[in-house]
Amino acid sequence: MDIEVLGTPRVTENGVPITAPTPESRHVLAVLAACPDRVVPVSVLADELVRRVPPEHAHAALHTAVRRLRERFAEALGAGSVRTPEAVLSTRPGGYLLDTAGGRCDVRDFEREAGAGYRAMGRGDYGQAAARLRRALDLWTGPALDGIDAGTWLRGRIACLDADRVSVLGQWAEAELALGRHRELRLALAVLRGSGAGRPGGAYLAALRRAEARVEAARRTRPAPGPSLTGAARG
């Protein structure tokens, strides 16, 4: 199973995109995809659904959403699969778990690249840091879980992801400045801003503005180039 949540959420099983048949099942799939291979409590899932159904119907709506998602997984797996829908979306004590079976998850990729970038920054390897941190940023195609009307728990998860993105952006800009790539960084920031990959007024766009201001301040304080040896000889 492959999972993407750093943008519009997308879950693919056996190469087949899983299209949730109802708003409730789409919401449940998004919550589970935000924490793959971890048990998400029934109480969390039910609370998220309260935004869509009356509280007294939340648990029933959750069970229906899980059943419908398993139907979609059954279609994707096919008759000969060793995996079953109940293994992919499994019932665990107190909750449900979305099992990736070792598949790709963009959040894990982001965390791996960001971690490598931070370690490179720590040892002063700014070239490696800039490359790895930019790879982490490039995994984002839009705001985390874009298009999902998140409840309290999911808003908290999104806020954590957004904070990690802002931190990586700041460290990447510092690595690029340490390499003296002011012009390249200014152009790259303009591309990121133009992509619209952030919520209007959100922390990411604010971080982009701060990085742009940091580049401009660094540009203004750079020492003017001295006379060339050729020019000095002519004098």
N, C-alpha and C positions, 0 to 999 in steps of 0.2 A: 504494500500500500504506500502510495506517495501522498503527502499532505502539504498544502500551501495555505498559510494564513497571513503572510506578510503582504497583504493586498486583498483582493477578492478571494474568499476561501474556496478551496478546490480540493476534493478528495478523489483519488483514482485508485481503483482496486483491479488488479489483473489487467491493467492498461485501459480500463473502462472508467470514464468519469461517472461519479455517483451523483445523480440528480435527485435531490430530495423532493418527494411528491407534494408536500404541504409546507406552509410556512412554519408550522410547529416542528416538523421533522428536520427542516433546514436549520432551524435554530438549535435543535439538539445536536445535530451533526457538527455545527460550528463550535459549540461548547466542547464537545468531545475532541474535536480536531485541535483545539487550542491547548490541550493537555494530552497528547497521544501517549499510549502505553502507561497511562496512569488512571487510577480509579477516580471517577468524578462522582461525588455523592448524589444520591437521589434527591436529597433536599436542595442541592445547588441547581440541578436540572429543573426541578419543579418550580423553584423560585424564579428561574429565568423565564419559564413559560407563563408565569402570572401576568407578564406584559401582553400576552396574547389570549389567554383564557381566564375565566373566573377562578379564583384561588381554590374553590372546592372541586374544580375539574382538572386541576394541574396534574395530579398523579395519573389520572386516567389518560389525559392527553399525552403524557410522557410515555406510557406503555404503548399507546397507539403509534406514536412517533417511532419508537424503537422497532416495533413490528414492521412498519412500513420501510424503515431503513434496511432491515434485514432482508426484506423482499428485494430491494435494489441490489444489495450485496449478493444475494443468491443469483440474480440475473448476471451480474458481472463475473462471478466465480465460474459459472457453467457447471455442467453435470459431472465432469471428470475431476474437479478440484479436490485436493486433499483438505483444503480449508473449508470450513462451514460458515454460514452467516453468523451462527451463534458463537463461533470462535473469533470472528472478525470484530463483532460488536458483542462482547461477552458480558453476562450478568455476574457481578462479583458481590461479596457481602457488603451491603450498604450502598451499592452504586453500579455504574457501568464503565467499561473500558474499551477503547478503540485500539485494537492491536495492529500495529504497522508491520509486524513480522519482519522487522529489519529494513523496511523501505525508507525512502527518502522523506525527510521533513525539513522544510525551509528554516524553521526556527532553530533546529539543531545545527544546520549548516551555518546559519548566522552566528550562533554562539561559538562554533568552532573557529570560524574566520576571525571573529572579534577577539576571542581569547588569544589566538596566535598574534594578532596585531598588537594587543596590549603587552604581550610578553616581549615582542620586538621593540616596542617603545621603551620598555624597562631597561633593555640592554643597549639602547642607543642606536639600534639598527633602523633608521628612519625610512630607508627605501623599502625594506621588508614590511615595516609597519604600515606605510602608506598603501602598499599593494594589497595586503590582507584586509585592512580596514575598508578599503574601497570595494573589495569583493563582498564584504559583509553588507555594505550599503546597497550594492547592486542587486541583492536578493529581494529587496523591497520593490513591489510594483505599485504600491498605493498604501493608504493607511491600513494598519492591521485590522483584519476581519472586516474589510470595507463592505458596507451594505447591510450589515447585521445590526438590528435594533437591540443593542446589548442591555441586559439587566445589570444589577449591582455587581455580581461576581464577575461577569464577563468584562464589564467596564474596568474593573480592577486589573484583570489580566491584560487588557489592551493597554492600560496606562503603564504597566511594567514593560511591555514590549516597546512602547513609544519612548520611554525613558532610556532604555538600552540603545535605541536607534540614535537618540540625541547625543548620548555619550560617545558613541562610535563616530558620529559626525564631527564632534569637537576634537577628538583625538586624531582623526584622519587629517583635519585641517592643520593641526599643530605639526603633524609629521611632514605634510607638504611644505609648510612654511620653513621648517627646519632644513629642508632640502633646497630652499631658495626658489621654489617653483611658484612664485607669486602669480605670474600671469596665467599659468596653467590652472592653478587653483581657482582663480577668479572666473575663468571660463567654465570650469567644471561645476562650480556653485551656481552659475547662471543656468546651466543645463538642468541641474537638479531642481532649481526653483521653477523653471519653465515646464517641467514634467508634471507639475501639479500633484506630486505624490505626497500630499499632506493635507490635513484638514484645515480649512481656512481659519486663521487665527490660532492654530494649534501650536504645540511646543516645537514641532519639527521645523515649521516655517520660521518660527522665531529664532531657532538655532541657526538656520541658514542665514538669516539677517545678521546675527551676531558674528558668524564666520566671515561674512562679506565685510563687515566693519573691521574685523581683525585683520583681514588681508589689506584693506585700505590703510589702516594704521601702520602696518608693517611696511607697506610700500612707501609711505611718507617718511618713515624714519630710516630707510635704507640709505647708506652713504652714497653720495654721488660718485660715479666712476671717475677715477683719476686720469690724468693725461697719459696717453699711450707712450711707449718708449720711442716710437717713431716721431711723434709730435714733439717730445722732449728734445730729441736729437736736432730737429729742425730749429728749435729755439736757441 
